[in-house]
Amino acid sequence: MVEDAPAPARPALQVPRIAVAPIAAAPIAAPAPEKEAPLPPPPDEDEPPTAEPDAPAEAALVAPRKLTLQVKAAKEKAEADAFVAELRRAGFEPHVILADVPGKGRFYRVRVGRFESMPEARDFQRKYKALSGQPDGGFITDL
C-alpha cells in the first residue's frame, strides 16, 4: 500500500505594508437652510375661498363635501319641533338630527340645507341670517 505523502505546506501569504500619511479632513459645510415660502394669509371668514379645482382630474381628487347649516340645538324635542315649524312657515326646509353628547345629554339639532361646497354653504348662511331674523346665522357642519 502506498501512503499518500502529505501535501507540501504552502508558504504564508505576506501582504506588504505600505505607510500611508494621514489626510487632513476638510470641514464639511452644512447645507444652507432652505428659505420657506411665506404662508398665505388666512381666509377671511366672510369671503368664500376662490380656489376651485382647475382640471377634471384634480376635481376627481377632491371629494365633494356634504354640508349643512345648524341653526339650533335644543334639549327638548318640543322646543326643536316648534322651531322647525317656525322655519317651515318662513319658507325653509329644516331637518332634525338626534345627537347624544357625552357628558351633556341628548340634543335635537335643527339643521337647514344641504350643500356641496363651503362657498355655497356660506352664501346660504348669510341669506338665512338676513331672512330668519335670528340673532346669529348658525354654523356650517358636515351633513
BALOBA-1460 file (C-alpha; in Angstrom, 3 decimals):
// residues 143
<rec num="1" residu="m" x="0.000" y="0.000" z="0.000"/>
<rec num="2" residu="v" x="1.280" y="3.384" z="-0.898"/>
<rec num="3" residu="e" x="0.838" y="6.059" z="1.618"/>
<rec num="4" residu="d" x="-0.165" y="9.428" z="0.414"/>
<rec num="5" residu="a" x="2.516" y="11.879" z="1.096"/>
<rec num="6" residu="p" x="1.377" y="14.946" z="2.984"/>
<rec num="7" residu="a" x="0.787" y="17.946" z="0.806"/>
<rec num="8" residu="p" x="3.635" y="20.363" z="0.884"/>
<rec num="9" residu="a" x="2.948" y="23.326" z="3.160"/>
<rec num="10" residu="r" x="2.062" y="26.471" z="1.352"/>
<rec num="11" residu="p" x="4.176" y="29.433" z="2.060"/>
<rec num="12" residu="a" x="2.403" y="32.059" z="4.200"/>
<rec num="13" residu="l" x="0.953" y="34.853" z="2.147"/>
<rec num="14" residu="q" x="2.680" y="38.036" z="3.008"/>
<rec num="15" residu="v" x="0.921" y="41.319" z="2.472"/>
<rec num="16" residu="p" x="3.262" y="44.212" z="2.044"/>
<rec num="17" residu="r" x="2.696" y="47.001" z="4.498"/>
<rec num="18" residu="i" x="2.501" y="50.455" z="2.997"/>
<rec num="19" residu="a" x="2.876" y="53.552" z="5.074"/>
<rec num="20" residu="v" x="0.042" y="55.938" z="4.498"/>
<rec num="21" residu="a" x="0.163" y="59.538" z="5.575"/>
<rec num="22" residu="p" x="-2.987" y="60.725" z="7.337"/>
<rec num="23" residu="i" x="-5.181" y="63.012" z="5.285"/>
<rec num="24" residu="a" x="-6.391" y="66.136" z="6.966"/>
<rec num="25" residu="a" x="-10.156" y="66.133" z="6.941"/>
<rec num="26" residu="a" x="-11.649" y="69.248" z="5.472"/>
<rec num="27" residu="p" x="-14.557" y="70.636" z="7.440"/>
<rec num="28" residu="i" x="-17.867" y="69.670" z="5.927"/>
<rec num="29" residu="a" x="-20.091" y="72.665" z="5.434"/>
<rec num="30" residu="a" x="-23.685" y="72.213" z="6.458"/>
<rec num="31" residu="p" x="-26.105" y="72.827" z="3.626"/>
<rec num="32" residu="a" x="-27.627" y="76.269" z="3.666"/>
<rec num="33" residu="p" x="-31.100" y="76.202" z="5.188"/>
<rec num="34" residu="e" x="-33.829" y="76.403" z="2.604"/>
<rec num="35" residu="k" x="-35.916" y="79.508" z="2.794"/>
<rec num="36" residu="e" x="-39.540" y="78.716" z="3.424"/>
<rec num="37" residu="a" x="-42.078" y="80.390" z="1.244"/>
<rec num="38" residu="p" x="-44.280" y="82.740" z="3.242"/>
<rec num="39" residu="l" x="-47.663" y="81.330" z="4.135"/>
<rec num="40" residu="p" x="-50.679" y="82.909" z="2.505"/>
<rec num="41" residu="p" x="-52.882" y="84.943" z="4.841"/>
<rec num="42" residu="p" x="-55.783" y="83.042" z="6.411"/>
<rec num="43" residu="p" x="-59.048" y="83.305" z="4.506"/>
<rec num="44" residu="d" x="-61.461" y="85.989" z="5.591"/>
<rec num="45" residu="e" x="-64.393" y="84.403" z="7.410"/>
<rec num="46" residu="d" x="-66.883" y="86.397" z="5.329"/>
<rec num="47" residu="e" x="-65.210" y="85.709" z="1.998"/>
<rec num="48" residu="p" x="-65.552" y="82.276" z="0.411"/>
<rec num="49" residu="p" x="-62.340" y="80.719" z="-0.901"/>
<rec num="50" residu="t" x="-61.822" y="81.423" z="-4.593"/>
<rec num="51" residu="a" x="-59.614" y="78.457" z="-5.477"/>
<rec num="52" residu="e" x="-61.518" y="75.788" z="-7.316"/>
<rec num="53" residu="p" x="-60.009" y="72.715" z="-8.977"/>
<rec num="54" residu="d" x="-58.656" y="73.692" z="-12.410"/>
<rec num="55" residu="a" x="-58.868" y="70.364" z="-14.175"/>
<rec num="56" residu="p" x="-61.313" y="67.463" z="-14.091"/>
<rec num="57" residu="a" x="-58.526" y="65.139" z="-12.898"/>
<rec num="58" residu="e" x="-57.819" y="67.461" z="-9.985"/>
<rec num="59" residu="a" x="-61.515" y="67.748" z="-9.214"/>
<rec num="60" residu="a" x="-61.752" y="63.954" z="-9.017"/>
<rec num="61" residu="l" x="-59.177" y="64.000" z="-6.216"/>
<rec num="62" residu="v" x="-61.295" y="66.392" z="-4.142"/>
<rec num="63" residu="a" x="-64.210" y="64.512" z="-2.639"/>
<rec num="64" residu="p" x="-67.362" y="66.600" z="-2.553"/>
<rec num="65" residu="r" x="-68.342" y="67.630" z="0.933"/>
<rec num="66" residu="k" x="-71.855" y="67.352" z="2.163"/>
<rec num="67" residu="l" x="-72.529" y="70.322" z="4.409"/>
<rec num="68" residu="t" x="-75.490" y="71.764" z="6.262"/>
<rec num="69" residu="l" x="-76.241" y="74.776" z="8.425"/>
<rec num="70" residu="q" x="-77.029" y="74.024" z="12.070"/>
<rec num="71" residu="v" x="-79.283" y="76.756" z="13.410"/>
<rec num="72" residu="k" x="-80.354" y="75.388" z="16.818"/>
<rec num="73" residu="a" x="-79.676" y="72.629" z="19.334"/>
<rec num="74" residu="a" x="-82.446" y="72.014" z="21.851"/>
<rec num="75" residu="k" x="-82.559" y="69.653" z="24.833"/>
<rec num="76" residu="e" x="-86.334" y="69.279" z="24.492"/>
<rec num="77" residu="k" x="-87.961" y="67.745" z="21.412"/>
<rec num="78" residu="a" x="-90.947" y="70.093" z="21.724"/>
<rec num="79" residu="e" x="-88.647" y="73.121" z="21.511"/>
<rec num="80" residu="a" x="-86.941" y="71.729" z="18.413"/>
<rec num="81" residu="d" x="-90.293" y="70.891" z="16.791"/>
<rec num="82" residu="a" x="-91.623" y="74.395" z="17.459"/>
<rec num="83" residu="f" x="-88.521" y="75.927" z="15.889"/>
<rec num="84" residu="v" x="-88.837" y="73.609" z="12.861"/>
<rec num="85" residu="a" x="-92.459" y="74.724" z="12.400"/>
<rec num="86" residu="e" x="-91.361" y="78.372" z="12.574"/>
<rec num="87" residu="l" x="-88.671" y="77.770" z="9.949"/>
<rec num="88" residu="r" x="-91.144" y="75.990" z="7.650"/>
<rec num="89" residu="r" x="-93.555" y="78.930" z="7.899"/>
<rec num="90" residu="a" x="-90.651" y="81.181" z="6.857"/>
<rec num="91" residu="g" x="-90.060" y="79.012" z="3.757"/>
<rec num="92" residu="f" x="-87.069" y="76.941" z="4.921"/>
<rec num="93" residu="e" x="-86.815" y="73.150" z="4.766"/>
<rec num="94" residu="p" x="-85.274" y="72.152" z="8.120"/>
<rec num="95" residu="h" x="-84.451" y="68.680" z="9.395"/>
<rec num="96" residu="v" x="-83.697" y="67.418" z="12.914"/>
<rec num="97" residu="i" x="-80.777" y="65.213" z="13.946"/>
<rec num="98" residu="l" x="-80.839" y="63.475" z="17.313"/>
<rec num="99" residu="a" x="-77.417" y="63.536" z="18.990"/>
<rec num="100" residu="d" x="-76.241" y="62.029" z="22.264"/>
<rec num="101" residu="v" x="-73.401" y="64.230" z="23.502"/>
<rec num="102" residu="p" x="-71.197" y="62.531" z="26.132"/>
<rec num="103" residu="g" x="-71.432" y="64.287" z="29.449"/>
<rec num="104" residu="k" x="-74.147" y="66.682" z="28.236"/>
<rec num="105" residu="g" x="-77.077" y="64.522" z="27.243"/>
<rec num="106" residu="r" x="-79.382" y="64.298" z="24.258"/>
<rec num="107" residu="f" x="-79.833" y="67.192" z="21.843"/>
<rec num="108" residu="y" x="-82.163" y="67.786" z="18.926"/>
<rec num="109" residu="r" x="-80.072" y="69.573" z="16.313"/>
<rec num="110" residu="v" x="-82.091" y="71.665" z="13.867"/>
<rec num="111" residu="r" x="-80.368" y="71.988" z="10.516"/>
<rec num="112" residu="v" x="-81.247" y="73.682" z="7.246"/>
<rec num="113" residu="g" x="-79.967" y="72.975" z="3.739"/>
<rec num="114" residu="r" x="-77.647" y="70.535" z="2.016"/>
<rec num="115" residu="f" x="-74.589" y="71.950" z="0.261"/>
<rec num="116" residu="e" x="-71.792" y="70.558" z="-1.909"/>
<rec num="117" residu="s" x="-69.237" y="73.268" z="-1.128"/>
<rec num="118" residu="m" x="-68.228" y="75.675" z="1.618"/>
<rec num="119" residu="p" x="-68.838" y="78.787" z="-0.540"/>
<rec num="120" residu="e" x="-72.374" y="77.573" z="-1.264"/>
<rec num="121" residu="a" x="-72.986" y="76.946" z="2.463"/>
<rec num="122" residu="r" x="-71.583" y="80.350" z="3.480"/>
<rec num="123" residu="d" x="-73.748" y="82.108" z="0.928"/>
<rec num="124" residu="f" x="-76.838" y="80.369" z="2.315"/>
<rec num="125" residu="q" x="-75.747" y="81.162" z="5.891"/>
<rec num="126" residu="r" x="-75.679" y="84.902" z="5.089"/>
<rec num="127" residu="k" x="-79.113" y="84.675" z="3.461"/>
<rec num="128" residu="y" x="-80.515" y="82.659" z="6.368"/>
<rec num="129" residu="k" x="-79.294" y="85.207" z="8.899"/>
<rec num="130" residu="a" x="-80.811" y="88.081" z="6.917"/>
<rec num="131" residu="l" x="-84.159" y="86.358" z="6.285"/>
<rec num="132" residu="s" x="-84.738" y="84.464" z="9.523"/>
<rec num="133" residu="g" x="-84.451" y="87.315" z="11.960"/>
<rec num="134" residu="q" x="-82.326" y="85.077" z="14.198"/>
<rec num="135" residu="p" x="-79.520" y="86.800" z="16.126"/>
<rec num="136" residu="d" x="-76.846" y="84.600" z="14.558"/>
<rec num="137" residu="g" x="-76.507" y="82.660" z="11.339"/>
<rec num="138" residu="g" x="-75.843" y="79.276" z="12.924"/>
<rec num="139" residu="f" x="-72.771" y="77.335" z="11.922"/>
<rec num="140" residu="i" x="-71.775" y="75.165" z="8.988"/>
<rec num="141" residu="t" x="-71.154" y="71.495" z="9.744"/>
<rec num="142" residu="d" x="-70.840" y="68.177" z="7.949"/>
<rec num="143" residu="l" x="-74.123" y="66.599" z="6.972"/>
